[in-house]
Amino acid sequence: MQAARQIILILGDQLSPALASLRAGDPLRDVVLIAEVQEEATYVRHHKKKIAFVLSAMRHFAEELTAIGWRVVYRTLSETGRSGSLTSEVSRLVREMHPQGVVLTEPGEWRLRHEMQSWPDSLGLAVTILKDDRFICSTEAFARWARGRKQLRMEHFYREMRRRTGLLMNAEAPEGGRWNYDQDNRRRAPPNAHMPRPYRVEPDAITEQVIALVEERFPDHFGDLKPFWFAVTRQGAEAAREHFVSCALPWFGTFQDAMLEGEPFLYHSVLSLYINCGLLDPLDVCRRVEAAYRAGRVPLNAAEGFIRQIIGWREFVRGIYWLHMPAYRSRNFFGHARALPSFYWTAETRMACLRAAISQTKEHAYAHHIQRLMVTGNFALLAGIAPEAVHEWYLTVYVDAYEWVELPNTLGMSQFGDGGLLASKPYVASGAYIKRMSNYCEKCCYDPRSRTDDGACPFNALYWDFLARHRAKLERNPRMAQMYRTLDRFASSEKAAIGARATELLSSTERL
């Protein structure tokens, strides 16, 4: 094999020609390595559709790089074998090509960065790890922002990102006079409203080959492989972006917290999978959303709500992740230790909201943020499921899940496992919230109006029991004060009945 000055390793979530390592390289002297390896597909048992999406996107990206003049060494899963790893594939190419060094853009996950720190010694040559400047806020800049603060709150960070990017700014003031329009974004969606479907792409020959490979190699992994409709090229991802901005964004803000039976997408973008793997640039997407607002095509609450998710939450959770890993992964503020109920894998539960969220997760490798936070996450927190088990489930089942973004959202925001480092309070709710924001309760066998009867919604007793069990840790939280005032108004007999009902539910979660 022809020698190269250096090997440029590109990972499966770095599918961007503007990547720092490519900008630092020379197509005439360097070679790009992209490798499909068993270790990355199985460190958790990823959803079949997620594996197919990433592998097909990688293969298409290799073609994109070849077309613009790069020499690409691409190793398929069949070539790397059932024990293949990134370390073994880099080592193999180093032996074949005798380069002066290896260059890569920093990986997004701690486990990979930790592994790669040993490469200079094991490979016997220089390994250069460049900063990933696809993010707006570097890990060093986030650490500087966090230093000395008693609390790290996304809202304060978000305002800094607005100022830094100039998005939705009017000189030094936020557009419209307010930083945050979240209060305008909590309406229940009418079930008869027009809801555009996400942009869909028919699988091409490369994707069909990948689908067959995944079915053969990972038959026991979670999820449905077909129908497969994700875009796997930059052109397809850009078409999905334009479809969202023109067809769904105008209503996204108002109904972003809503849930409807049979409507897994509503007005959500379903762009996170493309942004998180590199097919779309997050800042570019935000600027296009802002342009749609400036042109009068979308309301301010929709544009602000979407942009906040990208330059606010997405950047914030990445900063939290790198500031506190690796210890962050094992945080367990409440000491929860219960096993994850089997219905998280089967969707076989009589609870309509959980059945809907998990069924669509199984089918699409997708659920929107309120389903993740206030249905599957809410139940897990109320039931005392071990946060690390919840984290591994979310990392496994969602196509957009990479640990840097999924772990803080799950362990920190959803499960409050970090004790309030990321979120200001636990996101827990009774069946009343689900009834208010969805139509799931209409055909559910459980009654959201009842707390302790045999047919009462399990969320109700579990909610009040959670507050009672963890009172010592939560009652001084000012955002929990109203909840405890309400609990204190219950008669002793009602509290006892709630405790008994919760104990019954927690002893029989598999039968719910």
C-alpha positions, 0 to 999 in steps of 0.5 A: 500500500502506498505510504502516507505522511499521516493517517487522518482517522475519522469517527462515525459521528464526525462526518463533516468535510470541515472537520479540524483534522481534514483542514489540517491535512493534505489530500496529496500526502495524507490518507483518511481512515474510516473503519466500521468496527464491532466494538463501536456497534456493541459497547451497548447493544445499539438499536438496529436502525441506529447502526444502519444509519451510522454505517450507511452515512459513513460509507456515503461520507467516504464517497463524498471525500473521495469525490473531492480528492481525498485518498480514503481507506475504508474498512467495512464491518466484514473486513474488520471482523467480530473483534475489530476496534478502532485501536486495532484498525489504526494499528493495522494501517500504521503497520501497512503505511508507516506514516509519520503520525496519526491525526484525529479530531477529538472524540465526543465520548470520554471512553474513546479519548481515554483509550486514545491517550495510550496510542502514542506509546502503543503505536510508537509514533506521534498522535495529534488530537485536535479540538472539535470546533464544530461546537460553539463553546469549547470545553475550555471556554465552558470550564472558564464560564463555570469556574466560581459559579455556585450554580450552573444554569443553562439559562445563564449559559444560553444568554452568553451563547446568544451574545456570542453568536448574535442569534436573535439579538437586536444590538445588545438586547434579545429580539422581542425583549425576552430571552426565553419564550418557553411559556408560549410553548406548552399548548396541547396539540389538537388531534385533527391538526395538520402535522407534516411528516419528517423528510424521508428518503428511500434506501439506495443500494449502499443503504440496502447493503448495510441493512442486510449486514445489520440484520445478519450481524445484529439480529438480537439487537433492539428495534425495528430495522425497517422501514428505513427512511433516514437520510444518509448523505449531506444532500439528504440531511440538508433537504430534511433541514429545509423541509423542517424549516418550511413545513413544521417550524412555524408550529414547533414552538407552540406545540413542542411539549405536546404528545399525541397517540399515533403522532410520534413526530408532531412538529419536531425537526428530527434533525438531531441525528444529522447534527450529532453525526456531522451531516449538518452544522448546528450553527448553520441550522440555527442561522437558517431558522433565524433567517426564516424568522427575520423573513416573517415565515415563522413566529419568534417563539418557534425560532427561539425555542429551536435555537435554545435547544441547539446553542443552549441545551446541546452546548450546555450538556456537552460542557457538563459532560466534559467538566465532570467525567468520568465520575459523572457517570456513576452519580446516584443522588437518590441511591436508586437501584431497581432494575429497568422493567422489561417493558422498556424493551418490549412496550408490553405495558397497559400504561398507554403513555409508556406503550406509545413512547416505547413502541415508537422508539422501537419502530423509529429509534426516536421519541421527542424530548417530552416523551423522553423526559416526562414519560419514560424518564419520569416513570424511571425516576418515580420508580427508583430505577438505577440511573446508570441502567436508564442511561444505558437504555437511552444510549442504546435505543435512540439514533441521535444518542452519543454519550456526551449529549445523552448522559447529562440529559438522562442522568442529570436532567431526567433522573436528577442523579447529579443532585441538581448540578444540571437541573434546578429540580427533579422533573417529576409529574403525576398523571395529571401532567400527561393528561394535560399535555397528551391524549394518551389517557383517553384510551388508557385502562388507568384513571389519571384522576385517581391516586390509590384505587386499583385502577388509578394511574400508577404515576399518581401514587408513585409521584406522591410517594417519591416526594415523601421518600425523598423529602429530606433531600428535596424539601428545601429546594424552592422549586419544590415548595408548592409540591410539599405544601400540597402533600402536607394537606393530605390526610394521614389516611390518604398518605398511608394509602398512597404509600401502600399503593406505591409499594404494591406498584413497585413490587409488580412493575412487570405487570403494569 
